[in-house]
Amino acid sequence: MTPLPPADPRDIASLEPVLIVGTGLIGASIGCALTSQGVEVHLWDLDPANAMVAAGRGAGMLSQLDLGDYRLVVVATPPGAVAATVAERLRWHPSAVVTDTASVKSAVLSALRETELDLSRYVGSHPMSGTQYTGPLTAVPELFVDRTWVVTPRPENSAESVERVRRLARLCGARTVSLDTREHDTAVAEVSHLPQLMSILTAANLRHAQRSHLPLAGGGIRDVTRIAQSQTGMWRQILTANRPAVREQLSQVREDLDTLIGVLDNPDELESFLAMGRAGARSLGGKHGKEMSETTTVVVELPDQPGALARLFADIDRLGVNIEDLSVEHDQARDAGFLSIEVDPARADDLRAWMREHHWGLRS
């Protein structure tokens, strides 16, 4: 992972002391990031064992300050408990800005408004990062580096309160984006919740496959189904909270699926449909967020030996070919893998010739 960038001392001074409520993967990773930057962090979890593990990972201290001492409270509980916990912490910590990490914002805000609390100190946020793993044992301080952290300010928030949450994200190495709560929920349905469901649908469809066929699975299906292994209880809460936006996305997919079934017998129309998928993938952009350029894939056989990848990169570097992107596929039948390297089409033949000259195997 990319290391955290150096912290601005002004960001640290404006935040601490920080209280993190909920020490799973996200909460503990935020704590680890902040403490590595020199921020004073305190931890609380409904399950004391989780907080102890997080503290052992360097996420913060178990000791608690007086309720009025905290300047920032980060609620990183499971989705279903966020609104109640935010309300509780607004009552308990009169000097603190309270933010949360929930991946659905409208439902939280709606529930909070029913409490008739002064919500001027609540600034919603959502770090767009995570893994299929859960719990404080999987926490790492670099989890948010170069990732997007959405902040959802409202007119009643003071500029200072909003800036305090932005500073939290910056100290964790993230890029901040400001969105209205409804726009946020639509966006995450498009780029997070729907992909999660498509992964689950693909993985669930494997129940129809003959067991003897499963060893044929390559890197592609493993990439698609990786996030299907995420915790089902958490995703039940997320999808339930954002069901209007998710339902709209699923309706669009159903229309596309009907279209695909209808064009399977027409090669030209089928190719046009496939081109829509290619265009959609390219719309996400390439590395560093730049517009994706046309590339050619060169697939190199990579032996499962110490230092093999380093030697390969050294050979490519000597040729002076820039790697635009890459992925690794493991060979299930032997101790080898295949590295797919995306390069400028004008340099692809040079790279293939260089690889053969240096005794690297190529897959056509």
KOLTISE-966480 format. One record per residue: residue number from 0; y, x, z of N, C-alpha, C in turn. Coordinates in steps of 0.1 Angstrom, whole numbers, always signed. Atoms other than C-alpha are relative to their C-alpha. Example, Ala and Ser with C-alpha at 12.3 -4.5 7.8 and 13.67 -1.06 7.14 Angstrom:
   pos    n_c2    n_c1    n_c3   ca_c2   ca_c1   ca_c3    c_c2    c_c1    c_c3
     0     -12      +9      +0     -45    +123     +78     +12      +9      +0
     1     -11      -9      +0     -11    +137     +71     +11      -8      +8
This chain:
   pos    n_c2    n_c1    n_c3   ca_c2   ca_c1   ca_c3    c_c2    c_c1    c_c3
     0     -12      +8      +0      +0      +0      +0     +13      +9      +0
     1     -13      -7      +1     +36     +10      -6      +6      +1     +15
     2      -5      -1     -14     +52     +23     +27     +13      -7      +1
     3     -13      +7      -2     +81      +6     +43     +12      +9      -3
     4     -12      -8      +2    +115     +17     +33      +7      +3     +13
     5      -7      -3     -13    +138     +33     +59      +9     -12      +4
     6      -8     +12      -5    +155      +7     +81     +15      +3      +2
     7     -14      -1      -2    +192      +1     +83      +2      -3     +15
     8      -2      +2     -15    +202      +6    +121      +7     -13      +3
     9      -7     +12      -3    +225     -24    +118      -9     -12      +0
    10     +10     +11      +0    +196     -47    +109      -7      +0     +13
    11      +8      -1     -13    +177     -35    +140      +8      -6     +11
    12      -8      +4     -11    +206     -40    +163      +3     -15      +0
    13      -3     +14      +0    +213     -75    +151     -12      -9      +3
    14     +12      +8      -2    +177     -87    +156      -6      +0     +14
    15      +8      -2     -12    +162     -73    +187      +7      -5     +13
    16     +14      +1      +0    +147     -84    +210      -6     -12      -8
    17      +7     +10      +8    +123    -104    +188     -12      -6      +7
    18     +13      +6      -5     +96    -129    +199      -8      -5     -12
    19      +9      +5     +10     +67    -136    +176     -10      -9      +7
    20      +9     +10      -6     +48    -168    +184     -11      -3     -10
    21     +11      +1     +10     +14    -168    +167      -3     +14      -6
    22      +3     -13      +4      -4    -135    +161     -12      +1      -9
    23     +11      -1     +10     -27    -141    +132      +4     +11     -10
    24      -3     -10     +10     -25    -120    +100     +15      +1      -2
    25     -14      -1      +3     +11    -129     +92      +9      +4     +12
    26      -8      -4     -12     +26    -128    +127      -2     +14      +5
    27      +3     -14      -4      +8     -96    +136      +6     +10     -10
    28      -5      -9     +11     +18     -80    +103     +15      +1      +1
    29     -15      -1      -2     +55     -89    +109      +3      +9     +12
    30      -2      -8     -12     +52     -74    +144      -2     +15      -3
    31      +3     -14      +4     +36     -42    +130     +12      +6      -8
    32     -11      -5      +8     +64     -39    +104     +12      +3      +8
    33     -12      -2      -8     +92     -44    +129      -1     +11     +10
    34      +1     -11     -10     +78     -21    +156      +0     +14      -7
    35      -1     -12      +7     +73      +6    +130     +14      +4      -4
    36     -14      -3      +3    +110      +3    +122      +8      +2     +13
    37      -7      -2     -13    +119      +7    +159      +6     -13      +6
    38      -5     +12      -6    +125     -30    +167      -8      -4     +12
    39      +7      +4     -13    +117     -43    +202      -6     -14      -3
    40      +8     +12      +4     +90     -70    +196      -8      -4     +12
    41      +9      +6     -10     +73     -93    +221      -9     -11      -6
    42     +10      +9      +6     +42    -114    +214      -5     -11      +9
    43      +6     +11      -7     +29    -147    +224     -10      -8      -9
    44     +10      +7      +8      -2    -166    +212      -7     -10     +10
    45      +8      +9      -8     -20    -197    +225     -13      +6      +4
    46     +12      -8      -4     -51    -175    +225      +4     +14      +4
    47      -5     -13      -5     -42    -145    +247      -8     +12      -6
    48      +8     -11      +6     -71    -125    +231      +7      +4     -14
    49      -6      -3     +13     -53    -127    +197     +12      +9      +2
    50     -12      -8      -3     -21    -114    +212      -3     +14      +5
    51      +4     -13      -4     -39     -86    +229      -5      +9     -11
    52      +5      -8     +11     -56     -75    +197     +13      +4      -9
    53     -12      -3      +7     -22     -77    +179      +8     +11      +7
    54      -7     -10      -7      -6     -56    +206      -7     +14      -2
    55      +8     -12      +2     -34     -31    +202      +2      +6     -14
    56      -3      -5     +13     -26     -29    +165     +14      +5      -2
    57     -14      -5      +1     +10     -20    +173     +10     -11      -4
    58      -9     +11      +4     +26     -54    +167     +11      -3     +10
    59     -11      +3     -10     +46     -55    +199      -6      +0     +14
    60      +4      +0     -15     +44     -60    +237      -4     -14      +4
    61      +4     +12      -6     +27     -86    +257      +9      -6     +11
    62     -10      +4     -10     +54     -87    +283     +10      -9      -5
    63     -10     +10      +4     +79    -116    +282     +13      +2      +7
    64     -13      -1      -6    +116    -115    +287      +5     -14      +5
    65      -6     +13      -3    +138    -142    +301      +2      -8     -13
    66      +0      +9     +12    +139    -172    +277     +13      +2      -8
    67     -13      -1      +7    +176    -166    +269      +3     +13      -6
    68      -3     -13      +5    +173    -130    +260      -4      +3     -14
    69      +5      -3     +14    +156    -133    +226     +11      -4     -10
    70     -10      +3     +11    +179    -131    +195      -7      -7     -12
    71      +7      +6     +11    +152    -141    +170     -14      -4      +5
    72     +14      +4      -3    +120    -161    +174      -7      -4     -14
    73      +8      +2     +12     +94    -161    +146     -12      -8      +3
    74     +11      +9      -2     +70    -190    +146     -10      +2     -12
    75     +10      -3     +11     +38    -179    +127     -13      -6      +4
    76     +12      +8      -4     +14    -205    +140      -7      -6     -12
    77      +6      +7     +11     -11    -224    +119      +9     -11      -5
    78     -10      +9      +5      +7    -248     +96      +2     -13      +7
    79      -1     +13      -7      -1    -280    +115      +8      +1     +13
    80      -7      -2     -13     +16    -266    +147     +14      +5      -1
    81     -12      -7      +1     +47    -252    +132     +12      -9      +5
    82     -11      +8      -4     +71    -281    +136      +2      -2     +15
    83      +0      +2     -14     +62    -288    +172      +4     +13      +7
    84      -3     -13      -6     +64    -251    +180     +15      +4      -2
    85     -14      -3      +2     +98    -246    +164      +9      -9      +9
    86      -7      +8      -9    +111    -276    +183      +0      +5     +15
    87      +2      -5     -14     +97    -262    +216      +9     +12      +2
    88      -7     -13      -2    +113    -228    +210     +15      -2      -1
    89     -15      +3      +1    +147    -242    +200      +5      -5     +14
    90      -4      +4     -14    +147    -259    +235      +0     +11     +10
    91      +2     -11     -10    +135    -228    +253      +9     +12      -1
    92      -8     -12      +3    +156    -201    +237     +14      -3      -5
    93     -13      +5      +4    +192    -212    +236      +9     +11      -8
    94      -8     -11      +7    +205    -178    +222      -7      +4     -13
    95      +8      -6     +11    +179    -173    +195      +1      -9     -13
    96      +3      +6     +13    +177    -181    +158     -15      -1      -1
    97     +14      +2      +1    +143    -196    +152      -3      -2     -15
    98      +5      +2     +13    +125    -192    +119     -15      -2      +0
    99     +14      +2      +1     +90    -199    +107      -6      +6     -13
   100      +6      -6     +12     +65    -186     +81      -8     -10      -7
   101      +9     +10      +6     +50    -219     +70      +2      +0     -15
   102      +0      +0     +15     +42    -222     +33      +5     -13      -6
   103      -6     +13      +5     +55    -258     +31     +12      -3      +9
   104     -12      +1      -8     +91    -264     +43      +4     -15      +2
   105      -5     +13      -1     +99    -301     +36      -6      -8     +12
   106      +7      +7     -11     +73    -315     +60      +4      +5     +14
   107      -5      -6     -13     +84    -291     +88     +14      -6      +3
   108     -14      +5      -2    +121    -301     +83      +0     -14      +4
   109      +0     +15      -2    +113    -338     +82      -5      -3     +14
   110      +5      +2     -14     +93    -336    +115     +10      +5     +10
   111     -11      -5     -10    +121    -316    +132     +11     -10      +0
   112     -11      +9      +0    +147    -341    +122      -3     -12      +8
   113      +4     +11      -9    +128    -368    +140      +2      +3     +15
   114      -2      -3     -14    +133    -349    +172     +14      -1      +5
   115     -15      +1      -3    +171    -353    +170      +5     +12      +7
   116      -5     -12      -5    +175    -317    +181     +11      +6      -9
   117     -10      -8      +8    +204    -295    +170      -8     +11      -8
   118      +8      -9      +8    +188    -277    +141      +8     +11      -6
   119      -9     -10      +6    +217    -254    +133      -6     +14      +2
   120      +6     -13      -3    +197    -224    +148     -14      +1      -7
   121     +13      -1      +8    +166    -232    +127      +2      +3     -14
   122      -1      -4     +14    +164    -213     +94     -14      +2      -5
   123     +14      -2      +5    +131    -218     +75      -1     +12      -9
   124      +3     -11      +9    +115    -190     +57     -15      +1      -3
   125     +14      -1      +5     +83    -181     +39      -3     +13      -6
   126      +3     -13      +6     +70    -146     +33     -12      -2     -10
   127     +10      +3     +10     +50    -148      +0     -10     +11      -1
   128     +10     -11      -1     +23    -124     +10     -11      -4      +9
   129     +12      +3      -8     -12    -126     +25     -12      +5      -7
   130     +13      -3      +5     -48    -120     +19     -10     -12      +3
   131     +10     +10      -3     -80    -140     +20      -6      +1     +15
   132      +5      -3     -14     -86    -125     +55     +10      -6     +10
   133      -8      +6     -11     -73    -139     +88      -1      +9     +13
   134      +1      -6     -13     -66    -127    +123      +8     +13      +1
   135      -8     -12      -3     -47     -98    +139      -7     +13      -4
   136      +7     -12      +4     -74     -73    +131      +3      +5     -14
   137      -3      -3     +14     -64     -74     +94     +15      +3      -2
   138     -14      -2      +1     -27     -69    +101      +4     +14      -4
   139      -5     -13      +4      -9     -41     +84     +16      -1      -2
   140     -15      +1      +1     +29     -32     +85      +5      -1     -14
   141      -5      -1     +14     +31     -28     +47      -2     -13      -7
   142      +5     +12      +7     +19     -64     +39     +11      -6      -8
   143     -11      +7      +7     +54     -76     +28      +8      +9      -9
   144      -8      -9      +8     +67     -45     +10      +0      -4     -14
   145      -2      +4     +14     +81     -54     -24      -5     -14      -3
   146      +4     +14      +2     +70     -90     -19     +12      -9      +2
   147     -11     +10      -1     +92    -121     -21      +0      -7     +14
   148      -1      +8     -13    +104    -137     +12     +10     -11      -2
   149      -9     +11      +2    +119    -171      +7      +7      -4     +12
   150      -8      +5     -11    +147    -182     +30      +6     -14      -5
   151      -4     +13      +4    +156    -219     +30     +12      -5      +9
   152     -11      +4      -8    +191    -222     +45      +5     -14      -3
   153      -6     +13      +2    +209    -255     +50     +15      +0      +4
   154     -15      -1      -3    +246    -264     +53      +3      +2     +15
   155      -3      -1     -14    +244    -267     +91      -3     +14      +6
   156      +3     -13      -5    +232    -231     +94     +12      +9      -1
   157     -11      -9      +1    +258    -205    +102      -4     +12      -8
   158      +3     -12      +9    +261    -175     +79      -7     +11      +8
   159      +6     -10      -9    +251    -153    +109     -15      -3      +2
   160     +14      +4      -2    +219    -172    +115      -8      +3     -12
   161      +7      -3     +12    +209    -170     +79      -2     +15      -2
   162      +0     -15      +2    +217    -133     +77     -10      +6     +10
   163     +10      -5     -10    +195    -127    +108     -14      -1      -6
   164     +13      +2      +6    +165    -141     +89      -2      +9     -12
   165      +1      -9     +12    +173    -121     +58      -2     +14      +5
   166      +2     -13      -5    +175     -90     +79     -15      +2      +5
   167     +14      +0      -4    +140     -98     +93      -8      +4     -12
   168      +7      -3     +13    +127     -98     +57      +2     +14      -5
   169      -3     -14      +5    +145     -66     +48      -7     +10      +8
   170      +6      -9      -9    +131     -48     +78     -15      +1      -3
   171     +14      +1      +4     +96     -59     +66      -2      +5     -14
   172      +1      -5     +13    +103     -44     +32      +0     -10     -11
   173      +1     +10     +10    +105     -77     +14     +14      -2      -8
   174     -12      +5      +8    +130     -91     -13      +2     -14      +4
   175      -3     +14      -4    +148    -123      -2      +5      -8     -12
   176      -5     +10      +9    +153    -154     -23      +3     -12      +8
   177      -5     +12      -7    +172    -184     -12      -3     -13      -8
   178      +4     +12      +7    +158    -219     -21      +3     -12      +9
   179      +1     +13      -7    +163    -255     -11     -14      -3      +4
   180     +14      +3      -4    +133    -268      +8      -8      -7     -10
   181      +8      +7     +10    +122    -292     -19      -3      +9     -12
   182      +3      -9     +11    +126    -266     -46     -11     +10      +4
   183     +10      -9      -5    +106    -242     -25     -14      -6      -1
   184     +14      +6      +0     +77    -267     -21      -5      -2     -14
   185      +4      +1     +14     +77    -273     -59      -5     +13      -5
   186      +3     -14      +5     +77    -236     -66     -14      +5      +6
   187     +13      -5      -6     +48    -228     -42     -12      -8      -5
   188     +11      +8      +6     +28    -257     -56      -4      +6     -13
   189      +2      -5     +13     +32    -241     -90      -7     +14      +0
   190      +5     -14      +1     +25    -204     -82      -9      +4     +11
   191      +9      -4     -11      +4    -205     -50     -10     -10      +2
   192     +10     +10      -4     -12    -238     -41      -9      -4     -12
   193      +8      +3     +11     -24    -247     -76     -10     +11      -4
   194     +10     -11      +3     -39    -212     -83     -11      +1     +11
   195     +11      +0     -11     -57    -215     -49     -10     -10      -4
   196      +9     +11      +3     -72    -248     -60      -8      +4     -13
   197      +8      -4     +12     -82    -234     -95     -10     +10      +4
   198     +10     -10      -5     -99    -205     -77     -12      -7      +7
   199     +10      +8      -7    -117    -230     -55      -9      -8     -10
   200      +7      +8     +10    -127    -252     -85     -10      +9      -7
   201      +9     -10      +7    -141    -221    -103     -12      +4      +8
   202     +10      -5      -9    -160    -209     -73     -10     -12      +3
   203      +8     +11      -3    -173    -244     -65     -10      -4     -12
   204      +8      +3     +12    -186    -248    -101     -12      +9      -1
   205     +11      -9      +0    -209    -219     -94     -13      -6      +6
   206     +11      +6      -6    -231    -242     -74      -9      -6     -10
   207      +8      +6     +10    -243    -256    -107      -8     +11      -8
   208      +6     -11      +7    -253    -221    -120     -14      +3      +5
   209     +13      -5      -4    -289    -209    -120      +2     +13      +8
   210      -2     -12      -8    -292    -182     -93      -3     +12      -8
   211      +4     -12      +9    -308    -159    -119     +12      +4      -9
   212     -12      -3      +9    -275    -161    -139     +11      +7      +8
   213     -12      -5      -8    -252    -150    -110      +1     +15      -1
   214      -2     -15      +2    -260    -112    -114      +8      +4     -12
   215      -7      -3     +12    -243    -114    -148     +15      +0      +2
   216     -15      +2      -3    -209    -121    -131      +7     +14      +0
   217      -7     -12      +1    -184     -94    -139     +13      -1      +7
   218     -13      -1      -7    -149     -85    -127      +9     -12      -2
   219      -9     +12      +3    -132    -115    -143      -2     -11     +10
   220      +2     +12      -9    -149    -142    -123      +2      +4     +15
   221      -2      -4     -14    -147    -121     -91     +15      +0      +3
   222     -15      +1      -2    -109    -118     -96      +4     -14      +2
   223      -4     +14      +0    -106    -155    -102      -4      -7     +13
   224      +5      +7     -12    -127    -166     -72      +3      +8     +13
   225      -2      -8     -12    -115    -139     -47      +7      -9     +11
   226      -8      +7     -11     -89    -162     -29      -7     -13      +4
   227      +7     +12      -4    -114    -191     -28      -7      +3     +14
   228      +6      -3     -13    -128    -173      +3      +9      -2     +11
   229     -10      +2     -11     -97    -181     +23      -4     -11      +9
   230      +4      +9     -10     -99    -201     +54      +3     -14      -4
   231      -2     +14      +5    -105    -238     +46      +9      -8      +9
   232      -8      +8      -9     -89    -252     +77     +15      +2      -2
   233     -14      -2      +3     -56    -235     +70      +5      -6     -13
   234      -4      +6     +13     -56    -246     +34      +0     -15      +0
   235      +0     +15      -2     -64    -282     +44     +14      -4      +5
   236     -13      +3      -5     -32    -282     +64     +11      +2     -10
   237     -10      -3     +10     -11    -266     +36      +0     -10     -11
   238      +0     +10     +11     -23    -289      +9      +3     -14      +4
   239      -3     +13      -5     -20    -320     +30     +15      -1      +2
   240     -14      +0      -2     +16    -311     +39      +8      +0     -14
   241      -7      -1     +13     +25    -304      +2      -6      -9     -11
   242      +8      +8      +9      +4    -331     -14      +7      -6     -12
   243      -7      +6     +12     +31    -348     -36      +2     +11     -11
   244      -2     -10     +10     +39    -315     -54     -13      +5      -5
   245     +13      -5      +4      +3    -304     -55      -6     -11     -10
   246      +6     +11      +9      -8    -338     -70      +7      +0     -14
   247      -7      +0     +13     +18    -335     -97      -6     +12      -9
   248      +6     -12      +8      +4    -300    -107     -14      -3      -4
   249     +13      +3      +4     -31    -313    -107      -1     -10     -11
   250      +0     +10     +11     -22    -342    -130      +3      +7     -13
   251      -3      -8     +13      -7    -317    -155     -12      +8      -4
   252     +12      -7      +3     -39    -296    -153     -10     -10      -6
   253     +10     +10      +5     -60    -328    -159      +4      -3     -15
   254      -4      +2     +14     -39    -334    -191      -4     +12      -9
   255      +4     -12      +8     -45    -298    -203     -15      +1      -1
   256     +15      +0      +1     -82    -301    -195      -5     -10     -11
   257      +4      +9     +10     -85    -332    -216      +4      +5     -14
   258      -4      -6     +13     -66    -314    -244     -10     +10      -4
   259      +9     -11      +3     -89    -284    -242     -14      -6      -5
   260     +12      +6      +4    -120    -306    -244      +1      -6     -14
   261      -2      +7     +13    -105    -324    -274      +1     +10     -12
   262      -1     -10     +11     -99    -291    -294     -11      +9      -1
   263     +11     -10      +0    -131    -273    -287      -7      +1     -14
   264      +7      +1     +13    -145    -284    -322     +10      +4     -11
   265     -10      -3     +10    -113    -273    -340      +5     +14      +3
   266      -3     -14      -4    -110    -234    -340     +15      +3      +0
   267     -15      -3      +1     -73    -234    -351      +7      -6     +12
   268      -7      +6     -12     -62    -259    -324      -5      +7     +13
   269      +5      -7     -12     -84    -241    -299      +8     +13      +2
   270      -7     -12      -2     -67    -208    -306     +15      -3      +4
   271     -13      +4      -5     -33    -225    -302      +1      -3     +15
   272      +1      +3     -15     -44    -237    -268      -1     +13      +8
   273      +2     -12      -7     -56    -203    -258     +13      +8      +0
   274     -13      -7      +0     -22    -189    -269     +10      -5     +10
   275      -8      +6     -11      -5    -212    -244      -3      +7     +13
   276      +4      -7     -12     -25    -195    -217      +5     +14      +0
   277      -5     -14      +1     -16    -160    -229     +15      +0      +2
   278     -15      +0      -1     +21    -170    -231      +3      -3     +15
   279      -2      +3     -14     +19    -184    -195      -2     +12      +8
   280      +2     -12      -7      +4    -152    -182     +11     +10      -2
   281     -10     -10      +3     +30    -131    -199     +14      -4      +6
   282     -13      +5      -5     +58    -153    -185      +2      +5     +15
   283      -1      -6     -14     +50    -138    -150      +7     +13      +0
   284      -6     -13      +0     +63    -105    -162      -9     +11      +3
   285      +9     -12      -2     +49     -70    -161      +4      +7     +13
   286      -3      -7     -12     +53     -43    -135     +15      +1      +3
   287     -14      -1      -5     +86     -41    -115      +8     -13      -5
   288      -7     +13      +4     +93     -77    -127      +6      +0     -14
   289      -6      -1     +14    +102     -65    -163      -8      -9      -9
   290      +7      +8     +10     +93     -86    -193     -12      +8      -5
   291     +13      -6      +4     +57     -79    -203      +0      +3     -14
   292      +0      -4     +14     +53     -59    -234     -14      +0      -5
   293     +13      +0      +6     +24     -58    -259      -7     +13      +4
   294      +8     -12      -4      -3     -34    -247     -14      -1      -7
   295     +14      +0      +4     -37     -23    -258      -9      +5     +11
   296      +9      -4     -11     -67     -20    -234      -9     +11      -5
   297     +10     -11      +1     -87     +12    -232      -9      +0     +12
   298      +9      +1     -11    -118      +9    -211      -8     +12      +1
   299      +6     -13      -3    -131     +41    -195     -11      -2     +10
   300     +10      +1     -10    -164     +44    -177      +3     +10     +11
   301      -4      -8     -12    -158     +57    -142     -12      +2      +9
   302     +11      -2      -9    -187     +73    -123      +4      -2     +15
   303      -3      +2     -14    -190     +64     -86      -2     +13      +8
   304      +0     -13      -6    -182     +99     -74     +13      +3      +7
   305     -13      -4      -6    -156    +113     -50      +9      +7     -10
   306     -10      -7      +9    -125    +123     -69      +0      -4     -14
   307      +1      +3     +14    -135    +107    -102     +13      -7      -5
   308     -12      +7      +4    -104     +84    -103     +12     +10      -1
   309     -11     -10      +0     -80    +113     -94      -1      +9     -13
   310      +1      -8     +12     -95    +134    -122      +4      -7     -13
   311      -3      +8     +12     -92    +106    -147     +16      -1      -1
   312     -15      +1      +0     -55    +100    -138      +6     +14      -4
   313      -5     -13      +3     -49    +138    -140      -1      +3     -15
   314      +1      -2     +15     -63    +139    -176     +10      -9      -8
   315      -9      +9      +7     -42    +109    -186     +14      +5      +1
   316     -14      -6      -2     -11    +125    -171      +2     +12      -9
   317      -2     -12      +8     -17    +157    -190      +3      -4     -15
   318      -3      +5     +14     -17    +137    -223     +14      -6      -1
   319     -13      +6      +0     +16    +121    -213      +0     -15      -4
   320      +0     +14      +3      +5     +85    -217      +3      -8     +13
   321      -4      +8     -12     +22     +59    -194     -10     -12      +1
   322      +9     +11      -3      -2     +34    -178      +9     -12      +4
   323      -8     +12      -2     +14      -1    -180      -7      -8     +11
   324      +7      +8     -10     -13     -18    -159     -15      +5      +0
   325     +14      -4      -1     -50     -13    -148      -8      -9      +9
   326      +9      +8      -8     -80     -30    -133     -13      +7      +0
   327     +13      -7      -2    -114     -19    -121     -11     -11      +0
   328     +11      +9      -1    -147     -37    -128     -12      +8      +3
   329     +12      -7      -5    -179     -26    -110     -12      -4      -8
   330     +13      +2      +7    -212     -22    -128     -10      -3     +11
   331      +9      +4     -11    -237     -42    -106     -14      +7      -1
   332     +13      -5      +2    -267     -24    -121      -1     +15      +3
   333      +0     -14      -2    -257     +12    -116     +13      +5      +7
   334     -12      -5      -7    -233     +35     -97     +11      +4      -9
   335     -11      -2     +10    -204     +32    -121      +9     -12      +0
   336     -10     +11      +2    -174     +11    -129      +7      +3     -13
   337      -8      -1     +12    -151      +5    -157     +15      -2      +3
   338     -14      +1      -2    -114     +11    -156      +7      -4     -13
   339      -7      +6     +12     -94     -11    -180     +15      +5      +2
   340     -13      -6      +0     -61      +8    -188      +8      -7     -11
   341      -9      +6     +10     -32     -10    -205     +10     +10      -4
   342      -9     -10      +5     -12     +13    -227      +8      -5     -12
   343      -8      +3     +12     +14     +13    -255     -10      +1     -12
   344      +9      -1     +11      -6      +4    -287      +1     +12      -8
   345      -2     -12      +8      +9     +34    -304      -7     +12      +5
   346      +6     -12      -6      -8     +57    -279     -15      -2      +3
   347     +14      +4      -4     -42     +39    -276     -10     +10      -6
   348     +10      -9      +7     -60     +60    -303      +1     +14      +6
   349      -2     -13      -6     -45     +92    -288      -8      +1     +13
   350      +7      -1     -13     -59     +83    -254     -15      -1      -2
   351     +14      +0      +2     -93     +74    -267      -6     +13      -4
   352      +4     -13      +5     -96    +107    -286      +0     +10     +12
   353      -1      -9     -11     -84    +126    -255     -11      -2     +10
   354     +10      +3      -9    -109    +108    -233     -14      +5      -4
   355     +13      -6      +6    -138    +117    -256      +0     +15      +1
   356      +0     -15      +0    -127    +153    -258      -2      +5     +14
   357      +2      -5     -14    -127    +155    -220     -12      -7      +7
   358     +14      +5      -4    -162    +138    -218      +1     -12      +9
   359      +0     +13      -7    -151    +104    -204      -7     -10     -10
   360      +6     +11      +8    -173     +75    -216     +10     -11      -2
   361      -9     +11      +4    -155     +47    -234      -9     -12      -3
   362      +7     +12      +3    -166     +11    -237      +8      -7     -11
   363      -7      +7     +11    -158      -6    -270      +3     -14      +3
